[in-house]
Structure formats: structure tokens, C-alpha cells
Amino acid sequence: MFVVINCSALAPPLNAAVSPSSCLSRSTYGQTCRFYCPKAGYVLQGTSARVCGNDGEWSGANDTLCKGNLVKHPLGLAKSFFICTF
């Protein structure tokens, strides 16, 4: 008998996106879902990827968000700094 193990849909974290988009619906055992910040000037904080486990639960913590990383320039201009983590 073949049993399919599914994990529930992942909700996109605050200001973040999920890849692949199939993670927004049901995912099967072994599926890896990665979070990223689609907006310029935002930095990913927390868990960057989660994997659907053999118990039907996602690995990692539900602590992901994209936080704005704008720094004021001495002349009053805003500069964005980009930090990529994988």
C-alpha cells in the first residue's frame, strides 16, 4: 500500500514570498520551500527554508519575515543595502 504524506499550505510570511508557488497549497513529503524578499531594501530574517517531513509537519520555525533595511543618508536620502543569504 502506498501512502502519500502531505504538509499543510505555507502562508507567506510578512513582506516575503515562497518558492515554488506550489508551497502555498499542499506539499508532499520531501518538498523544500524557500522564502525570499521580493521588495528592494528588505532583508530576510528567520528560517529561510522549510522541508515537508515524513510526519506531515514542516521543519524549522515559523519565524520568517522580511524586514526593511533602509538607512538614512547624511543628506536625508535613503539608501538600500541588500544582503543575500542561502
Secondary structure as the mmCIF struct_conf table of DSSP 4:
data_model
#
loop_
_struct_conf.conf_type_id
_struct_conf.id
_struct_conf.beg_label_comp_id
_struct_conf.beg_label_asym_id
_struct_conf.beg_label_seq_id
_struct_conf.end_label_comp_id
_struct_conf.end_label_asym_id
_struct_conf.end_label_seq_id
STRN STRN1 ASN A 6 CYS A 7
HELX_LH_PP_P HELX_LH_PP_P1 SER A 8 PRO A 13
STRN STRN2 LEU A 14 LEU A 14
TURN_TY1_P TURN_TY1_P1 ASN A 15 ASN A 15
STRN STRN3 ALA A 17 SER A 19
BEND BEND1 PRO A 20 PRO A 20
HELX_RH_3T_P HELX_RH_3T_P1 SER A 21 LEU A 24
BEND BEND2 SER A 25 SER A 25
STRN STRN4 SER A 27 THR A 28
TURN_TY1_P TURN_TY1_P2 TYR A 29 GLY A 30
STRN STRN5 THR A 32 TYR A 36
BEND BEND3 LYS A 39 LYS A 39
TURN_TY1_P TURN_TY1_P3 ALA A 40 GLY A 41
STRN STRN6 TYR A 42 GLN A 45
BEND BEND4 GLY A 46 GLY A 46
STRN STRN7 ALA A 49 VAL A 51
STRN STRN8 CYS A 52 CYS A 52
TURN_TY1_P TURN_TY1_P4 ASN A 54 ASP A 55
BEND BEND5 GLY A 56 GLY A 56
STRN STRN9 TRP A 58 TRP A 58
BEND BEND6 SER A 59 GLY A 60
BEND BEND7 ASN A 62 ASN A 62
STRN STRN10 LEU A 65 GLY A 68
STRN STRN11 LEU A 70 LYS A 72
TURN_TY1_P TURN_TY1_P5 PRO A 74 LEU A 75
BEND BEND8 GLY A 76 GLY A 76
STRN STRN12 ALA A 78 SER A 80
#
